[in-house]
Amino acid sequence: MKVQSPPSLFSCALALALLSLAVPPLGAQTRPAAPVHPEQHLRSRLYVYDLHDGSTHLVYSADSIWEAPNWSPDGKYLISNSEGGIYKLELKQDGTAAEPEKLAIPAGFECNNDKAISPDGRKLAFSATVPPHKGSQVFLADADGSNVKLMASDSPSYFHGWSPDNKTLAFVAQRNGSGQYDIYRTPAAGGTEERLTSNVHHDDGPDYSPDGKWIYINSDRSGKEAVWRFPADGAGPEDAKAEMVVSDSLEDWFPHISPNGKLLVYIGYPAGTATHNPRDVRIELRLVAINHDKVANKQKTLVAATGGQGSLNVNSWAPDSMRFAYVTYEALP
């Protein structure tokens, strides 16, 4: 919906790079998706996409479900979740990951794929279900998973984004059995949660802009999933301050802004896909330029793959704003 302002030299170079980008010629990314049944198991492939040359590099593969990579602020490692745990994947010189190391989150925490390291690298915010509690809550820990504290006790609550000053956690939650998911925030130092959106439609995936001015989300308030944003202090009465910034022929989920604030990557599901839960659908990872706070009205498909839930749920940009991580899935016999 937004029109670009005159671009900077960096943006011009980036635009030329975007024009030359093509879908990576990887078999796992070009085959039609095979239906995945609950009793089947999956092969997960964690990739890094490089905007310098449009290349894709395999970082890690396992015959189990791995989800939602998040890059450390120093660029030295990724975190990813699998089977209820969150793991650290140190990146070697060749770009592949060392053997995953499980973080020190106590046993009994059933972590889901919504987590991220704080911008200063000191803390980890994550979502988990801790029996006998039956719903997801939001927690805060040291970056190694120790010293866990409960931040959002009501459920369901799913963390999604850090404010750039490390002071605030943004999450999506349903309250009072309403069935309505809205965006909330809570102080990282502890305190009362604050509701930021109130539209009756489904809101999800809050992600701060690096300048702290905006929170980007996906929402179906236009009749399909699209990318919206609103001021970080809230969308205002009747969400009057919310604006749609990306809408295409797909169901657009989980917008993530690059650290330099100039790019937005998101995942597109096939039109009509009701939720983000399937992992066996044909997804597209799409890129949009942001110039002087204006979001371009043209999107570029970087990756077409079999994936979905877990492919790009949280911000996975590298600190250099030229790479991001994602996951694809393949059904195994």
Disulfide bonds with the S-S distance in Angstrom:
none
